[in-house]
Amino acid sequence: MIDKIDTLSKTALFSNLQLTELTELAEHAVEHSLAQGEMLFLAGEESKGLYVIVRGALRAFRESLDGREQVIHVEHAGATIAEVPVFDDLTYPSSVVAEEPTTVLFIDKKEVRQLCLKYPQIALAALKVLATRLRRCSDLVESLSLHEVDQRLAKFLLTEAQLHGKQTSNGLTVDLVLTNQQIASRIGSVREVISRALNRLQQNGLIIVNSRQIVIPDEKVLLSYIGG
């Protein structure tokens, strides 16, 4: 049984609401469950509302005509998704799929708008969330337009290692959970190019590859290579 009030209180959008206000919002929140790989909505579909992730993870992406996928962002439990069309009243700007078995709460956009009028702090929180998304998109555009694939891959590996890795005697070590195809979709490339880029990074001594384990001997050297 999902504690809707507890879930809503942990989001950036609704964390400043009082218990009575959260209770009112929870009454309008509808639970949905998705299997891994199940689509929540497609880019261009009519927007109905926003979603709060209770557990699991959602991947927002755009797909080119030739089927290449570019990941825009990945959100986990406690995050909201599809806020933009709630406020501009247009279609969903990206497709969203479940990265793993996921449970969400759906809130109709009319309810969200009414709450923003009733509780201005929600509108201010929404601005902060949207500003964060804008910065992420700006970083993504910069990375795709100004950095080579090897640099983008190096940045991805360094970020993964800093978030999920551990320090060992050989350096910062991380196990890659994603496949080369999934990594490619995150950094704007294709699987074959990722494989070659991994080899080049290793040949240049920037990383050590042991199957799906990556070791970064010197973080500062890798950061300098990235351009940081």
N, C-alpha and C positions, 0 to 999 in steps of 0.2 A: 504493500500500500504506500503510495507516494504521499509525502507530506508536502503538499503544494505550497503552503505558507512558508515553510522552511526553505524550499527550493527558490521561491521568488525573492526571499529576503537576502539571498546570497548573490544575486545578480547586480551588475553595475547600475542597471536601469531602475530597479525597484528597492534597492537596499536602504534608502532613506525613508521609506514609508513606515508608518506606524502599524501596529498589529491590526487595528480595525480596518485600515486601508488595504493591508495585505490580504485580509480575510475577504474583503469585497472583490479584490482582483482575482483571488483564488477561485471564487465562485464562477468566474467566467473562463477559467483556464481548462482546456480539454486535453486529456492525455492521449498521446499516440506512441506506438512502438514501431520501430523499423528494424528489419534484419540487415545484416552487413551487406552492403551493395545496393540496398533499396533506395530508390530516388524519393526525396521529399518533395521537390518541385523542379521544374525546368526553367531555364532562362527564357524570358519572353512570355511566360504564363501570367495570367492575371493575379495580382497580389491579393491575398485574403487577410493576411495578418502576420504577426511575428511569432517566433518560436523560442522557447527557453529550453536549453539542454539540461535534462535531469541527470542522465548518465550516458556514457558513450562519447562519440565524436562525430561531427559533421564536416564534410569537405565541400567548400564552395569553389566552383570552377567554371571556365568557359571552354568551349570546344570549337576548333576550327573546322572548315569544310572538309579537310582531309582526315578528320578524326583525331587530330592531336589535341591533347588536353593541357590547359594551363591552370594550375591551382592558384586561386586568388587568396584564400586563407582557410585554415582549419580551426574549428572551434570545439572546445570540450565542455564538460559539465560546469554549469554556473554561468555560461555565456548565453547571449541571445543572438539570433540570426534573422536576417530579412527585415532589418529596421528601416532601411532606406526607402523601399516602396510604401511603407506605412505613412511616411511623411510627404513623399512627392506624388503619391497616388498613381504611379506608373507600374509597369510590369516588373517581375523579379529580374534583377540585373545579371544573375548568374544561376547556374544549376547547383543543386545541393544534394549530396548523397551521403548515406551513413557509412562511415569508415569502419564501424564495428556495430554490433547490436546496440541500438540507441533508443532512449526514451526521451520524448520532448513534451512540453506543454504548449499548446497553441492558444493564442489570444487574438481575437478578431481585431482588425485595425481600427474599427469604429470605437471599440472599447478602449484601445490605447489612446486614441485622440481625445476621447472624453476625459480620460484620467489625466492627460497632460493639461487640459484646461482646468480641471478640478484641483490638481496637485502640480503646480509649476516646477517643483523640484524634479519631477520625472522628465520634463522637457529639457531641463538643464543637464540631467544625467545623460539623456539621449544625445545631446549635442557633444558631450565628452566622448561617448561611444563612437559616434560618427566621425569625430575628429581623429580618433585613434585609427579607425578604418582608413580614413583618407591618407594619413601618414604611412600606413602600411602599403597602400596602393602606390603612393609616391615612391617609396623605397623599391617596390617591385618594378615599377617603370624604369627607375634609375638603374637597377641591376640588369634588367633585360637589354637596355639600350646602351649602357656604358661599359659593361663588363663582359669579358669573354666567358665561354662556357666553363673553362678550367677555374676561373676566379669565382664564378657563381657556385660551382660545385664545392670549392674550397670553403666558401662562406657557409654553405649549407652544412658541411661536415663539421666545421668549427662550432656552429650554433648547436647542432645535435650533441656534440661532445660536451659542450659547456652545460647543456640542459640535462643530459641523461648519462653522461660518461663518468669516469672515475680516474683519478690520478694513479698511475702505476710507475714502476721503476723505469719503464720505457717511454713514458709520457702520458698524455691524456688519451684514454682509451674508451671507445664506445662501440657497442654492437649495433649494426645497422638493421633495423626492423623492416624498413621499406626496401622493396625491390628496386633495381636500376630503372625500371619503367616508372615506378612511382616517384622516384627521385627526379627523373626527367620531367615529369609533369609539374613538379614544384619549381623547377628552375628554368623552364622554358627550353627544353631540348628533347632529344629522343634517346631511347635505350642504348643504341649502338655507340652514340657519341659519349654517353656517360661512361661506358666501359673503357673507351679509349682515354677519356679524361682522367679516370682513376689511375690508369697505368702511367700517364704522364706525370701526375702529381707524385706518384711513388718513385718514378725514375729520377725526379728532381729532388728527392729526399724530403719532401714536404709532409708526406704521410707514409705509413707502413700498412699494407693491406694483408690481413690474414683471414682469407675466406670472407665472411661478412663482418669481421672485426676491423676497425680502423684505429690506428695509433697515430697521434699527432705528437712527434718528438719535441717540437718547439712551437708553442702557440704564438709567440711574438713574430717569429719568422713567417708563419702562415698568415697571420694578420697583415703583415707588411706586403706579402704577395697579393692578398686580396685588394689591398689599397686602403686599408684602415689606418 
